[in-house]
Amino acid sequence: MPRVQSLRSALEKHPRVGSRLELHNGKTTFHLESGQIDIHLIKVGRDVLSQSPSNWLHVCEKTMPPQKGGYGLDATPLFEASMLVSDDLSAGCVLIVGFQHVLGDAACYSMFLRTWSEMYEANLHAHLGKLPALTFPTVEFQLPMARRQSRALRRFFSFSAEGISSLKSSVPDGCTTNDLLMAQAACAFAPARLAAMGQTAEQAGAARIVIMADRRGRGLAIDIWGNHVVDLSIEISFQLLASGDGAAVARGESASMFVCLPPASWLVCLCIGQCPWLVATHFFAATTTPMTAIRAAVHYELQKLELDVELYNNHKDKNGSRPKLFIWNSWARLGHNLRSATFGGTPEDLLQVEWLNLQNLDVNTSDSIVAISPSNTSGLTIAVANGTPSAQGEMSALGAVWSEAVRAPALLSLSRQKE
């Protein structure tokens, strides 16, 4: 089959994906080519293929062997692929690819999918007419089945490609779409969070937002393999958030990341470039108050990160005690690789591309998380899980803010709210 053969070719280019974990001299190592990787074919009814992505994930969870941790050949492979098919070939199929985080982060996952797709397309034309008839093991599977219950209130937002284009037209100068969406979410969460805290905006001071950021292209090569996501911590004034002005929160006053630095630090930056640790020491000590805008704060944190990772981490640990307003985890930068992984079709042939992680998004009782993923239509899917005591008010406000902020036809759909 072209898919199996192309998978082997893709693994030759990214050998770690086909590895397993081994213990060597007391250290965890990757054992390359340590086992066979298969594509599991799961036969389902035609209706399952057209159902919610959460049902696709549920099928895999119920039909695959139990997950086994540990090391060696007895452990569950770090990479798994399954295909949901039915007797009616006109119904299409669903390819589900599982990729454990120890292999790499979401950027590695998207790079591998793109490679596999390219290899598949190359093999497809060479083997047409030579494919054997396929037979599938029968899998007894009926919905509904008992599912894992979420501890948090969850809500999904789907932005169409047209909607994203419209939203971009309202982004303040110098900001990104990501900045504006984050600012709107922060403004929506702030009133209910302050009420739950029993504080005014003046008393609460600043809200802390934790942002998951990819270091690729920010001091690291854009195609480097591994886990290179770090968490940035920014603080935004609750008084600014209470204004409800998302554009102002995203943009703030026009400011440079260097505005808080004393003249001595400027001299160090210009004259002692060979001593980055000294530059970083001055740099970190400069900011003692919350930034006035998300863009300035994010830019400032990224610049610190590029200067010295170890020093940045030490500084972050000392300043991470303030409760989080939410965690922001955007995978939108991965859209190009994902939209290129069409496996022989065109982007229009792919009816749906889903990050199934969003279906299991969950948090503990003191956190909230906003996760953003790209789709094959150049749109975005945003999943929000909120486990805080003020979750109901915050999620209602978030839906109202995004519905009010974006007016283009077919821009936004709200779906699947779960208690």
C-alpha positions in Angstrom: 0.0 0.0 0.0 1.3 3.5 -0.8 0.5 4.7 2.7 2.5 2.0 4.4 5.4 2.3 2.0 5.4 6.1 2.3 5.3 5.8 6.1 8.5 3.8 5.9 10.1 6.4 3.7 9.0 9.2 6.1 10.5 7.3 9.0 13.8 7.1 7.2 13.9 10.9 7.1 12.7 11.3 10.7 14.0 8.1 12.4 13.2 9.2 16.0 9.5 8.9 15.2 9.8 5.2 14.8 11.9 4.7 18.0 11.1 3.5 21.5 12.5 4.5 24.8 15.2 2.4 26.4 17.2 2.6 29.6 20.9 2.8 29.0 23.3 3.2 31.9 20.4 4.6 34.0 19.5 7.2 31.3 16.5 7.3 29.0 17.6 7.1 25.4 15.8 6.7 22.0 16.3 3.2 20.5 15.9 3.8 16.7 14.3 1.1 14.5 13.3 -0.8 17.6 10.0 -2.1 16.4 7.5 -2.3 13.6 5.0 0.5 13.0 1.7 -0.3 11.5 -1.4 1.5 10.3 -4.3 0.1 12.2 -7.4 -0.3 10.1 -10.7 0.0 12.0 -13.9 -0.8 10.3 -16.8 1.4 11.4 -20.3 2.3 10.2 -20.6 5.0 7.5 -22.3 7.2 10.0 -19.3 7.3 12.3 -17.2 8.9 9.6 -19.5 11.9 9.4 -19.8 12.4 13.2 -18.0 14.7 15.6 -14.2 14.3 15.8 -14.7 13.4 19.5 -16.3 10.2 18.3 -13.4 9.4 16.1 -11.1 9.7 19.1 -13.5 7.6 21.1 -13.4 4.8 18.6 -9.6 4.6 18.8 -9.6 4.7 22.5 -12.1 1.8 22.7 -10.6 -0.4 20.0 -6.8 0.0 20.4 -4.9 -2.1 22.9 -4.5 -0.5 26.4 -1.6 2.0 26.6 1.5 0.6 28.3 4.2 2.9 29.7 7.8 1.9 30.4 10.6 0.9 28.1 11.4 -1.5 25.3 9.2 -3.5 22.9 6.5 -4.2 25.4 5.7 -0.5 25.8 3.1 1.2 23.6 4.8 2.8 20.5 5.5 6.5 20.7 3.9 6.9 17.2 0.6 5.3 16.2 -1.6 5.6 13.2 -5.1 4.4 12.7 -7.5 4.7 9.8 -11.3 4.5 10.2 -13.0 3.0 7.1 -16.4 1.6 6.2 -17.7 -0.9 3.6 -18.9 2.1 1.6 -15.7 3.5 0.1 -17.6 6.6 -1.1 -17.8 7.7 2.5 -14.1 8.3 2.6 -11.9 7.6 5.6 -10.4 9.2 8.6 -6.7 9.1 9.3 -5.7 9.5 12.9 -2.1 10.0 13.8 -0.9 9.8 17.4 2.5 11.3 18.4 3.7 11.2 22.0 5.2 14.4 23.3 8.5 12.7 24.1 9.2 12.5 20.4 8.8 16.2 19.9 6.4 19.1 20.0 3.5 20.1 17.7 5.9 21.6 15.2 7.7 18.3 14.8 4.4 16.6 14.5 3.3 18.9 11.6 6.8 18.5 9.9 6.4 14.7 10.0 2.9 14.8 8.6 4.0 17.0 5.7 7.0 14.6 5.0 4.7 11.6 5.1 2.2 13.3 2.7 5.0 14.2 0.2 6.3 10.6 0.3 2.7 9.2 -0.1 2.1 11.3 -3.2 5.4 10.2 -4.7 4.5 6.5 -4.1 0.9 6.8 -5.1 1.5 7.3 -8.8 4.2 4.6 -8.9 1.8 1.9 -7.5 -1.6 2.6 -9.0 -3.0 -0.5 -10.5 -0.8 -2.8 -8.3 -2.8 -2.4 -5.0 -4.1 -5.7 -3.5 -7.7 -6.0 -2.4 -8.0 -4.8 1.2 -9.6 -6.8 4.0 -10.3 -5.4 7.4 -10.7 -7.1 10.8 -14.3 -6.7 12.1 -14.5 -4.3 15.0 -17.7 -4.3 17.1 -18.3 -0.7 17.9 -21.5 1.1 18.7 -22.1 4.6 19.9 -22.7 6.0 22.4 -20.3 4.6 25.0 -19.4 6.1 28.3 -16.8 8.8 27.9 -14.4 10.5 30.2 -16.0 13.5 31.9 -14.4 16.8 31.8 -13.6 18.6 35.0 -14.0 22.0 33.3 -16.5 24.0 31.4 -15.6 23.7 27.7 -16.6 25.6 24.6 -15.5 25.6 21.0 -15.3 28.4 18.5 -14.8 28.0 14.8 -13.5 30.9 12.8 -13.9 30.6 9.0 -11.2 31.7 6.6 -13.3 34.7 5.6 -13.8 35.5 9.3 -10.1 35.5 10.0 -9.5 37.8 7.0 -12.1 40.2 8.4 -10.6 40.0 11.9 -7.2 40.8 10.5 -8.5 44.0 9.0 -9.3 45.3 12.5 -6.0 44.4 14.1 -4.2 47.5 15.5 -1.0 48.5 13.8 2.0 46.7 15.0 -0.1 43.8 16.5 -1.0 40.3 15.3 -4.4 38.6 15.1 -3.2 36.4 18.0 -2.6 39.6 20.1 -6.1 40.8 19.4 -7.8 37.5 20.2 -5.8 37.2 23.4 -6.8 40.7 24.4 -10.4 40.1 23.8 -10.3 36.9 25.9 -8.6 38.7 28.7 -11.1 41.5 28.7 -13.9 39.0 28.8 -12.5 37.0 31.7 -11.5 40.0 33.8 -14.9 41.2 35.3 -16.0 37.7 36.5 -12.5 36.9 37.8 -12.4 40.1 39.8 -15.9 39.4 41.2 -14.8 35.9 42.3 -11.7 37.4 43.9 -13.7 40.0 45.7 -11.4 42.8 44.5 -11.6 45.9 42.4 -9.3 46.3 39.4 -7.2 48.7 41.5 -6.8 46.2 44.3 -6.0 43.3 42.1 -3.2 45.1 40.3 -2.2 42.9 37.3 -3.5 39.8 35.6 -0.9 37.1 34.6 -1.3 35.4 31.3 0.9 32.4 30.5 1.7 32.0 26.8 3.1 28.9 25.2 5.7 30.0 22.6 7.7 28.2 20.0 11.4 29.1 20.1 11.9 28.2 16.4 12.8 31.3 14.4 13.5 33.1 17.7 17.1 32.1 18.3 16.7 28.5 17.0 16.5 27.1 13.5 13.0 27.0 12.1 13.2 23.2 11.3 15.0 22.0 14.4 13.6 18.8 15.9 12.7 18.3 19.6 10.6 20.0 22.2 11.2 23.7 22.0 8.1 25.3 23.4 8.5 27.5 26.5 6.0 29.4 28.6 6.2 33.1 28.7 4.5 34.9 31.6 3.2 38.4 31.0 1.3 40.8 33.3 -1.4 43.2 32.1 -3.1 45.8 34.3 -6.6 44.8 35.5 -7.6 48.4 35.1 -6.8 48.3 31.4 -8.7 45.0 31.0 -11.7 46.4 32.9 -12.0 49.0 30.1 -13.2 46.2 27.8 -11.2 47.7 24.9 -9.5 44.7 23.2 -7.7 46.9 20.7 -6.2 49.1 23.5 -5.2 46.0 25.5 -3.5 44.5 22.4 -1.8 47.7 21.3 -1.4 50.0 24.3 0.7 53.0 24.0 3.4 53.1 21.3 6.4 51.8 23.2 9.7 50.0 22.6 10.9 47.1 24.6 13.8 49.3 25.6 11.7 52.1 27.1 12.2 50.9 30.7 16.0 50.4 30.4 18.3 52.9 32.0 21.0 54.5 29.8 23.7 52.2 31.2 21.9 49.2 29.7 21.9 50.9 26.3 25.6 51.4 26.6 26.1 47.7 27.5 24.0 46.6 24.6 26.0 48.7 22.1 29.5 48.2 23.5 29.7 44.8 25.1 27.9 42.5 22.7 30.3 39.7 23.6 28.8 39.5 27.2 25.1 38.6 26.7 24.7 37.6 30.3 25.6 41.1 31.4 23.1 42.6 28.9 20.4 40.2 30.2 21.1 41.1 33.8 20.4 44.7 33.1 17.5 43.8 30.8 15.6 41.7 33.3 16.0 44.1 36.2 14.5 46.9 34.1 10.8 45.9 34.2 9.1 46.0 37.6 5.6 47.0 36.6 3.0 45.4 34.3 3.2 46.2 30.7 0.5 48.4 29.1 -0.2 46.1 26.2 0.0 42.5 25.2 2.2 43.2 22.1 4.8 45.1 24.1 4.8 42.4 26.9 5.2 39.5 24.5 7.9 41.2 22.5 9.8 42.0 25.7 9.6 38.4 26.9 10.7 37.0 23.6 13.7 39.3 23.5 14.7 38.2 27.0 14.4 34.6 26.0 16.7 35.0 23.0 19.4 36.6 25.1 19.8 33.8 27.7 17.5 30.9 28.2 18.8 29.8 31.6 18.7 33.3 33.1 15.2 33.8 31.6 14.0 30.6 33.3 15.4 31.7 36.7 13.7 35.0 36.4 10.4 33.4 35.3 10.4 31.0 38.3 10.8 33.9 40.7 7.9 35.9 39.1 5.4 33.1 38.5 3.5 33.0 41.8 0.6 35.3 40.8 -2.5 33.3 39.8 -3.1 32.9 36.1 -5.9 34.5 34.2 -5.5 31.8 31.6 -3.0 29.8 29.6 -2.8 30.7 25.9 -1.6 27.9 23.6 -1.7 28.7 19.9 -0.6 26.2 17.2 -1.7 28.6 14.4 1.9 29.0 13.1 1.8 25.3 12.1 -1.0 25.9 9.6 1.3 25.9 6.5 2.7 22.4 7.1 -0.7 21.0 8.0 -2.5 22.4 5.0 0.3 20.9 2.8 -0.3 17.4 4.2 -3.1 16.5 1.8 -2.0 12.9 1.0 -2.6 13.1 -2.7 -5.6 15.4 -2.7 -6.1 19.1 -2.7 -6.9 21.2 0.4 -10.5 21.2 -0.8 -10.6 17.4 -0.8 -9.9 17.3 2.9 -13.3 17.8 4.4 -11.9 18.3 7.9 -8.5 18.6 9.6 -8.8 18.4 13.4 -6.3 18.5 16.3 -8.0 15.8 18.4 -6.1 17.2 21.4 -8.8 19.9 21.5 -11.5 17.3 22.1 -9.8 16.2 25.4 -8.8 19.7 26.5 -9.1 19.8 30.3 -7.7 21.7 33.3 -7.8 21.5 37.1 -10.0 23.5 39.3 -7.8 26.6 39.4 -6.9 27.1 35.8 -8.3 28.0 32.4 -6.7 27.3 29.0 -7.3 28.7 25.5 -6.0 26.5 22.7 -5.9 27.5 19.0 -5.3 25.2 16.1 -5.3 25.8 12.3 -7.6 24.1 9.9 -7.2 23.0 6.3 -9.5 25.9 5.2 -7.1 28.6 6.6 -9.5 29.1 9.4 -9.0 28.6 13.1 -10.6 26.4 15.8 -10.4 27.6 19.3 -11.2 25.4 22.3 -11.5 26.9 25.8 -11.6 24.8 29.0 -12.2 26.7 32.2 -12.1 25.1 35.6 -12.2 28.2 37.8 -15.0 29.1 40.2 -16.0 31.9 37.9 -16.0 29.8 34.8 -19.7 30.3 33.9 -19.5 34.0 33.9 -16.2 34.1 32.1 -17.3 31.8 29.3 -20.5 33.6 28.8 -18.7 36.9 28.5 -16.1 35.4 26.1 -18.9 34.2 23.7 -20.5 37.6 23.8 -17.2 39.4 23.2 -16.2 37.3 20.2 -19.7 37.3 18.7 -19.9 41.1 19.0 -16.3 41.7 17.8 -16.6 39.8 14.5 -19.5 40.6 12.2 -18.6 39.0 8.9 -21.0 36.3 7.5 -20.1 32.8 8.6 -17.4 34.2 10.7 -18.0 32.5 14.0 -19.9 29.5 15.2 -20.3 28.5 18.8 -20.8 24.8 19.5 -20.7 22.0 22.1 -20.8 23.7 25.4 -20.3 21.1 28.2 -20.8 21.4 31.9 
